Each structure stands twice: as C-alpha cells, then as structure tokens.
Amino acid sequence: MEETAPNWEGERHALLAQRISDIGLAIRGTLLEKLVNQLYEELAAKGLDFRPPVYLSDQWGCPDGTPLIGVPFYLADARLSRIEEDYSTTVEGEEESMRYLRHEAGHAFNYAYRLYDRPDWRKMFGPYSRPYRERYRADPFSHDFVRHILGWYAQKHPDEDFAETFAVWLTPDLDWRRGYDGWGALAKLEYVDRVMKEIAHQVPEVPEPSEDDLPVTAMRYTLAEHYKDSEERIPIRDQRIFDGDLKTIFADAQRAPGAVSATEFIARHKREIVTRISYWTGENASVVRQFVDFLAERVAQLELKLAGLEAATLIELTAFGTAVMMNYRHTNAIDGTDLADDK
C-alpha cells in the first residue's frame, strides 16, 4: 500500500534533520550493488583485472586524482532519492547511473596507472595540466570527441576526454569502430583499446577512502545542511531581466482574461521543463530548477496567462530556458556580466 502523505512528510522532516553519517547507508543490498557488479562484469569482459573500489559520497567523482569511484549517497536509499528529486527534480536511473560509472571508471584507470604522464596520452588527449574549468565552450559539430554524457562533456578537459572515450569503449554491445568510422575520435578509441590490453593484468594498489574523500561516514552534517550548502545560486541581479521574454511567451491578463495562469502552467510542467533543459544543456538539474522557480515567481508577479496552445508554449519556454542555460554555462552569468573564473 502506498505511503500516506502525512507519514512521508514526517519521515522526510526527520531525515532532513539527521546527520548523513548516522543514517546507516551502505551499497550492499541495494540497486547500486547490482550496478557496481555490472561495471565489474564489463571490465572483466574487456579482460581487465583492476576493479576500482566504489564508495558512497556526496557526488559522482574520483576525488583528487585517486582511483576510487564516489557515488551519490542518495542512490543507496529510495527515501533519500525521493528527497533528492524534490531538490533537483531528477534522479539518475539505471541507464544513466551506468553511464556515470563507466565514465568514473575511466578516471580511475587514468589515475591508477598515471596514464596522463605518458607522452602518447598527452599527444592523443592534450596536457593533463590544462586549467580545469567548470564552464567551458563546446563545438557541437566536432568529430574529434566521443558522445557519451550529455553537454559534449568530453570537450571539457583532456582528463574528461579520456574518461568519456574509455566509457564508450567499455559500453557493451556498442560497435564503436563502426559508430565512429571517419571521426577523429576513432583514433582515441583505438588508443584506449591498445593501452588497456597493455595494462590488462597489472593490478595497482589502491588506498581506502580517507575523510578528505568524503565518504558517508565523514558526512557529519544533516541532510538539510547538505542541500543548503551544495546549491549553486544563479546570479540574477535584476528581477526584471527576462520580463520581455516572458511577455512574448505568455500573455497579459487583458489579452487572455480567462486563460490558465502562467504560474499554474509552469507548475504543471515543471518536472518536464527542468528535465529537458538539464538533459540538453548538461547543466545541473538543481540549477535549472532554481531558474524555473524564478520564472514561475516572475510570471506570477506579472500576472501573465497562457497565450496559446500548451504544447507550443511548452516548446517555446523550454527552448528559451535552454538558450539561457547554455549562455550561463559559457559565461557563468545570467544577465550578461561575465563571472567566470578559471580553476
């Protein structure tokens, strides 16, 4: 029987007030255990003996160049996944989680064998020492990079280029030779294929996750504090910045007095809008959600109404949001002021 709303709200409130380290999270016995085992089976199918350790952390990643794979803690508990969905609107499914696991495995192999120090690696992917930027410009028409994680992620940095190439190479039942025939990225895939055969039976020593790697046992803060501290604030300095755009997409009350309010329309389609914009831009869903929430507040203040067909308006609003988010990815600014900083 489905849990009643009052019971869930009480449990949700209790979880948000609890320290993450005290919730008792573990990979064993969860869907994550199945996905990790699938990753290891894929590595074995490629003849690789190394199995990068996987642990629960605050986000996806291999911390500080260590061959350990951190996986978001909420994926180990359905209740926490539900809370994550409240904040970000989306939670990774099995297919997307496997994409991330293969990608992070690429990082782990790169770090475990220090492949980035090899001259042939640098010649193929570029210098590992290149500045790492969270916001980056991508060429969507380039054939020099594989396509795996959305947002043309391979173009972000040589390290990401290798991880994405490794992930494509590892994906079962994918004929990458045929799929990338004629592309510059094919040489990178062939390089990965060649180097993996070279190191296949070399098993490196891997340290246990330290507190600096932020395993769940070191997350001695509440779930509510986690979401408060991790949310990126989009830099909107002037609340009127998109008023003209919103008045183009929607109508004022005089033009459409009996129509559905724009606020109600956005609330009805919020999940789909956030999911689609995040999917095509590669932007974090929590950032997109925050932007859509801002638009909902603004159309309410402007008392705007649905001007035409819902489907057409949904397409137009999603296209508008995608354009804004892509600009934000390039400049780290919403209103045209460049706030980007090099890391």
C-alpha positions, -999 to +999 in steps of 0.1 A: +000+000+000+013+035-009+026+055+020+003+083+031+014+119+026+014+128+063+036+098+072+060+106+044+062+143+054+071+133+089+097+109+078+111+134+053+114+160+080+132+136+103+156+125+076+165+161+067+173+168+104+195+137+106+233+136+101+241+117+069+268+097+087+241+084+111+216+072+085+235+039+081+239+039+044+257+011+025+260-002-010+254-038-001+218-050-007+208-020-029+203-014-066+238+002-066+254-031-057+238-046-088+251-017-109+286-019-095+287-056-102+276-049-137+305-025-141+329-051-128+315-077-152+320-052-181+356-047-171+361-084-169+346-089-204+373-065-217+400-086-200+408-060-173+418-073-138+416-040-120+383-033-101+381+003-090+366+005-055+332+022-053+320+041-022+292+064-012+300+101-012+283+134-018+285+133-056+299+114-086+337+116-089+372+103-084+385+125-056+418+144-061+432+121-087+427+089-067+414+056-084+383+055-062+348+060-075+325+081-054+287+076-059+260+099-046+247+086-013+211+091-021+212+063-047+216+038-019+182+047-003+149+051-020+137+077+006+168+098+000+164+095-038+129+109-033+142+139-013+169+144-039+142+145-065+125+173-045+156+194-048+169+186-082+137+173-099+156+143-114+174+113-100+197+091-121+181+059-134+199+026-140+210+035-175+223+070-166+240+056-135+258+030-156+270+058-179+284+077-149+300+045-135+318+038-168+329+074-170+343+074-135+360+041-141+378+058-170+391+084-145+401+056-120+421+038-147+438+070-157+448+078-121+457+043-111+482+038-139+491+075-142+484+073-179+482+111-181+520+111-176+526+091-208+538+111-238+514+092-261+485+100-238+493+137-239+497+136-276+463+120-280+443+139-254+463+170-246+481+181-214+466+169-182+479+202-166+455+223-187+433+245-164+401+228-154+370+250-159+335+241-147+321+263-175+335+255-209+328+262-246+320+232-268+318+227-305+287+205-311+298+198-347+332+184-337+341+148-347+372+148-325+354+137-294+331+108-285+295+114-273+286+098-240+275+121-212+254+150-225+267+185-228+296+175-250+314+166-218+345+151-235+354+187-246+357+200-211+393+188-204+418+162-215+410+141-184+373+142-192+381+134-229+399+102-218+372+092-193+344+097-219+365+077-245+370+049-220+333+048-212+323+045-249+350+018-254+337-001-223+300+000-232+287-035-240+273-043-275+285-009-288+303-012-322+324+019-316+346+012-347+316+014-369+299+042-350+329+065-351+342+055-385+356+086-402+358+106-370+389+119-353+376+103-321+382+069-335+420+072-330+413+079-293+391+048-290+418+027-307+444+042-283+423+032-253+418-003-268+456-007-273+466+007-238+440-014-219+454-045-235+488-034-224+479-029-187+451-055-185+467-078-159+485-051-139+466-046-107+476-013-089+475-007-052+445+015-042+441+033-008+409+032+012+388+063+010+400+089+036+379+115+053+391+140+027+374+119+000+342+125+019+327+090+024+293+090+040+309+082+074+326+116+072+295+135+063+287+146+099+262+172+089+225+170+084+208+162+051+192+197+052+226+213+056+239+193+026+213+207+003+217+242+017+255+242+012+256+225-021+230+245-040+246+269-066+230+303-066+224+316-101+235+353-104+203+372-112+209+408-101+177+423-117+144+405-113+131+422-145+159+407-167+135+383-185+103+402-184+103+409-221+109+373-230+081+361-206+057+386-221+065+372-255+059+336-244+028+343-223+000+370-225-011+396-200-045+393-183-062+418-207-053+397-238-063+364-223-086+371-193-100+336-190-068+316-197-048+295-173-022+314-154+014+311-165+022+302-129-001+272-130+012+262-164+048+262-152+039+243-120+021+216-141+050+211-164+079+219-141+094+184-140+094+181-177+108+216-183+136+210-158+144+176-171+145+186-208+166+217-202+191+198-180+192+169-205+202+190-235+224+216-218+242+192-194+236+218-166+230+205-131+192+199-126+192+218-093+205+249-111+178+246-138+151+240-111+162+272-094+159+291-127+125+277-135+113+286-099+125+321-106+105+322-138+074+309-120+077+336-094+082+363-120+052+354-142+031+354-110+042+390-103+035+400-139+001+382-138+008+365-171-015+340-187-012+311-212-013+327-246-018+298-269-016+260-271+000+243-242+023+221-264+035+251-284+041+271-252+059+243-236+083+240-266+089+278-266+095+280-229+119+250-229+138+265-259+141+298-241+153+281-209+178+260-229+192+292-245+196+309-212+213+279-195+237+274-224+247+310-221+251+305-184+274+275-190+296+297-212+298+328-191+287+318-156+263+348-158+226+352-164+224+389-171+254+393-194+280+401-167+309+376-171+315+360-137+336+331-150+368+323-131+395+298-140+401+269-117 
